[in-house]
Amino acid sequence: MKDRVKVFSGWGASCNAVVGVGDITGDGKSDLVGRDTSGGLYRNDSKGNGSFGSRVKIASGWQGYKGLF
């Protein structure tokens, strides 16, 4: 088993759901999708080294859903 690695901090104030979705950008690296408390859906592209780039808004209106899958 590998040690845990911190990938982000401070999400609790604005983000209420995060999911690893696989490669949604087509670059061969697994990306993340997160939802903020106002229902905005964001993608964080993997850099391929265990870190992720800045978030990019991909949708809105997701505040009514309980989770992301």
Backbone as ProteinMPNN parsed JSONL, in Angstrom:
{"seq_chain_A": "MKDRVKVFSGWGASCNAVVGVGDITGDGKSDLVGRDTSGGLYRNDSKGNGSFGSRVKIASGWQGYKGLF", "coords_chain_A": {"N_chain_A": [[0.835, -1.167, 0.0], [0.507, 2.214, -0.821], [1.637, 5.356, 0.552], [-0.569, 7.967, 1.691], [-1.287, 10.896, -0.237], [-1.479, 14.343, -0.243], [-3.62, 16.177, -2.264], [-5.17, 18.462, -2.591], [-6.137, 21.37, -0.694], [-8.335, 23.079, 1.591], [-10.831, 22.745, 0.391], [-13.226, 22.284, 1.716], [-14.707, 24.579, 2.335], [-15.89, 25.435, -0.008], [-16.392, 23.313, -1.764], [-18.423, 20.47, -2.1], [-18.528, 17.898, -3.047], [-16.457, 15.488, -4.594], [-15.04, 13.6, -7.206], [-13.15, 11.002, -8.707], [-12.949, 10.665, -12.05], [-11.803, 9.301, -14.108], [-10.217, 9.494, -17.329], [-11.287, 12.217, -18.742], [-10.515, 14.155, -20.478], [-9.073, 13.107, -22.538], [-6.312, 12.851, -22.592], [-4.95, 10.737, -21.52], [-4.591, 10.738, -18.794], [-5.891, 10.511, -15.478], [-8.613, 12.432, -14.395], [-10.248, 14.838, -12.179], [-13.546, 15.6, -10.94], [-15.409, 18.108, -9.422], [-17.936, 19.489, -7.259], [-19.232, 22.616, -6.352], [-20.658, 24.436, -3.525], [-22.73, 25.976, -4.523], [-23.649, 24.639, -6.709], [-22.092, 24.565, -9.003], [-20.185, 22.769, -11.415], [-17.008, 21.417, -11.743], [-13.959, 20.705, -13.509], [-10.822, 19.249, -12.842], [-7.862, 18.943, -14.334], [-5.579, 16.253, -14.573], [-2.089, 16.402, -13.978], [-0.441, 14.344, -14.347], [1.549, 13.694, -12.595], [0.706, 13.248, -10.071], [-0.435, 15.55, -9.213], [-2.815, 18.246, -9.802], [-4.301, 20.463, -12.197], [-5.617, 23.854, -12.311], [-9.096, 24.515, -11.602], [-11.746, 24.103, -13.983], [-14.727, 25.363, -15.08], [-17.445, 23.325, -15.919], [-20.17, 22.882, -15.904], [-23.387, 23.907, -14.535], [-25.947, 24.18, -11.96], [-26.107, 21.84, -10.448], [-26.694, 21.549, -7.756], [-28.894, 20.215, -6.65], [-28.425, 17.501, -6.637], [-27.456, 14.604, -4.814], [-24.985, 13.282, -4.891], [-21.988, 12.66, -6.837], [-21.16, 10.523, -9.471]], "CA_chain_A": [[0.0, 0.0, 0.0], [1.269, 3.47, -0.876], [1.261, 6.4, 1.496], [-1.497, 8.98, 1.201], [-0.686, 12.117, -0.756], [-2.428, 15.452, -0.264], [-3.71, 16.761, -3.596], [-5.772, 19.786, -2.473], [-6.515, 21.781, 0.651], [-9.281, 24.175, 1.628], [-12.04, 22.509, -0.407], [-14.415, 22.178, 2.556], [-15.465, 25.823, 2.359], [-16.616, 25.687, -1.256], [-16.658, 22.1, -2.528], [-19.103, 19.471, -1.275], [-18.415, 16.568, -3.658], [-15.323, 15.311, -5.496], [-14.985, 12.234, -7.701], [-12.201, 10.679, -9.755], [-13.815, 10.241, -13.157], [-11.03, 8.73, -15.207], [-9.677, 10.446, -18.298], [-12.347, 12.855, -19.532], [-9.933, 15.106, -21.426], [-8.467, 12.376, -23.643], [-4.852, 12.947, -22.597], [-4.373, 9.55, -20.917], [-4.393, 10.956, -17.357], [-7.163, 10.528, -14.75], [-9.007, 13.762, -13.96], [-11.215, 14.955, -11.083], [-14.683, 16.506, -11.084], [-15.901, 18.553, -8.125], [-19.105, 20.37, -7.252], [-19.2, 23.584, -5.256], [-21.891, 24.506, -2.748], [-23.78, 26.641, -5.292], [-24.052, 23.769, -7.81], [-21.169, 24.598, -10.137], [-19.424, 21.545, -11.62], [-15.679, 21.801, -12.217], [-12.992, 19.666, -13.863], [-9.411, 19.494, -12.563], [-7.065, 18.054, -15.179], [-4.383, 15.677, -13.977], [-0.805, 16.739, -14.585], [0.272, 13.092, -14.569], [2.593, 13.508, -11.591], [0.057, 13.226, -8.766], [-1.051, 16.85, -8.934], [-3.885, 18.618, -10.724], [-4.334, 21.863, -12.61], [-6.7, 24.7, -11.822], [-10.409, 24.032, -11.994], [-12.4, 24.666, -15.157], [-16.164, 25.143, -14.932], [-17.994, 22.547, -17.022], [-21.634, 22.866, -15.83], [-23.987, 24.536, -13.357], [-27.253, 23.63, -11.635], [-25.962, 20.501, -9.869], [-26.875, 21.596, -6.314], [-29.976, 19.33, -6.24], [-27.997, 16.101, -6.626], [-26.796, 14.208, -3.557], [-23.615, 12.849, -5.112], [-21.462, 12.542, -8.193], [-20.678, 9.149, -9.702]], "C_chain_A": [[0.887, 1.24, 0.0], [0.765, 4.44, 0.175], [0.274, 7.361, 0.853], [-0.726, 10.21, 0.753], [-1.757, 13.195, -0.802], [-2.431, 16.078, -1.654], [-4.32, 18.156, -3.584], [-5.985, 20.11, -1.005], [-7.526, 22.906, 0.549], [-10.553, 23.971, 0.832], [-13.305, 22.528, 0.432], [-15.28, 23.423, 2.569], [-16.302, 26.016, 1.104], [-17.033, 24.423, -2.004], [-17.302, 21.041, -1.64], [-19.139, 18.076, -1.892], [-17.233, 16.562, -4.622], [-15.298, 13.853, -5.923], [-13.88, 12.121, -8.764], [-12.975, 10.051, -10.897], [-13.082, 9.518, -14.276], [-10.572, 9.845, -16.135], [-10.806, 11.053, -19.134], [-11.812, 13.867, -20.536], [-9.255, 14.423, -22.611], [-6.954, 12.434, -23.697], [-4.161, 11.753, -21.934], [-4.131, 9.656, -19.425], [-5.751, 11.08, -16.674], [-7.433, 11.894, -14.135], [-9.983, 13.694, -12.784], [-12.358, 15.866, -11.501], [-15.172, 16.831, -9.682], [-17.097, 19.462, -8.285], [-18.977, 21.341, -6.093], [-20.582, 23.704, -4.623], [-23.024, 25.216, -3.482], [-24.184, 25.848, -6.54], [-23.184, 23.823, -9.043], [-20.36, 23.31, -10.212], [-18.112, 21.917, -12.297], [-14.818, 20.577, -12.513], [-11.606, 20.142, -13.453], [-8.612, 18.477, -13.355], [-5.842, 17.546, -14.431], [-3.151, 16.155, -14.722], [0.036, 15.494, -14.839], [1.374, 12.817, -13.567], [2.026, 13.479, -10.171], [-0.562, 14.551, -8.377], [-2.048, 17.191, -10.036], [-3.819, 20.099, -11.031], [-5.503, 22.601, -11.986], [-8.035, 24.198, -12.343], [-10.958, 24.816, -13.178], [-13.883, 24.35, -15.027], [-16.707, 24.426, -16.165], [-19.518, 22.483, -17.008], [-22.095, 23.639, -14.599], [-25.341, 23.875, -13.098], [-27.235, 22.256, -10.999], [-26.198, 20.47, -8.361], [-27.971, 20.646, -5.816], [-29.598, 17.87, -6.156], [-27.235, 15.786, -5.346], [-25.343, 13.828, -3.75], [-23.252, 12.842, -6.569], [-20.899, 11.14, -8.349], [-19.993, 9.023, -11.03]], "O_chain_A": [[1.883, 1.309, 0.72], [-0.377, 4.358, 0.627], [0.273, 7.55, -0.363], [0.339, 10.527, 1.283], [-2.836, 12.97, -1.352], [-1.382, 16.464, -2.168], [-4.028, 18.96, -4.47], [-6.01, 19.209, -0.166], [-7.576, 23.611, -0.459], [-11.295, 24.928, 0.611], [-14.382, 22.771, -0.114], [-16.486, 23.325, 2.794], [-17.326, 26.696, 1.15], [-17.959, 24.476, -2.814], [-16.797, 20.744, -0.557], [-19.725, 17.163, -1.31], [-17.033, 17.514, -5.375], [-15.51, 12.962, -5.101], [-13.701, 13.01, -9.597], [-13.595, 9.003, -10.72], [-13.689, 9.162, -15.286], [-10.549, 11.013, -15.747], [-11.23, 10.46, -20.126], [-12.569, 14.383, -21.358], [-8.9, 15.087, -23.586], [-6.359, 12.106, -24.724], [-2.938, 11.742, -21.797], [-3.527, 8.76, -18.837], [-6.667, 11.688, -17.228], [-6.582, 12.449, -13.439], [-10.481, 12.622, -12.441], [-12.179, 16.781, -12.304], [-15.332, 15.937, -8.85], [-17.258, 20.124, -9.311], [-18.65, 20.94, -4.976], [-21.555, 23.142, -5.125], [-24.182, 25.068, -3.092], [-24.979, 26.335, -7.344], [-23.506, 23.185, -10.045], [-19.897, 22.809, -9.187], [-18.098, 22.637, -13.296], [-14.936, 19.546, -11.851], [-11.248, 21.297, -13.685], [-8.677, 17.28, -13.077], [-5.157, 18.305, -13.745], [-3.166, 16.296, -15.945], [1.093, 15.567, -15.466], [2.067, 11.806, -13.676], [2.754, 13.66, -9.195], [-1.158, 14.659, -7.306], [-2.117, 16.517, -11.063], [-3.338, 20.892, -10.222], [-6.28, 22.027, -11.223], [-8.106, 23.544, -13.383], [-10.684, 26.004, -13.354], [-14.256, 23.186, -14.879], [-16.473, 24.844, -17.299], [-20.114, 22.068, -18.001], [-21.292, 23.981, -13.731], [-25.824, 23.101, -13.924], [-28.254, 21.566, -11.008], [-25.924, 19.447, -7.733], [-27.965, 20.302, -4.634], [-30.38, 17.066, -5.649], [-26.462, 16.609, -4.855], [-24.535, 14.036, -2.845], [-24.111, 13.0, -7.437], [-20.233, 10.632, -7.447], [-19.528, 7.94, -11.384]]}, "name": "protein", "num_of_chains": 1, "seq": "MKDRVKVFSGWGASCNAVVGVGDITGDGKSDLVGRDTSGGLYRNDSKGNGSFGSRVKIASGWQGYKGLF"}
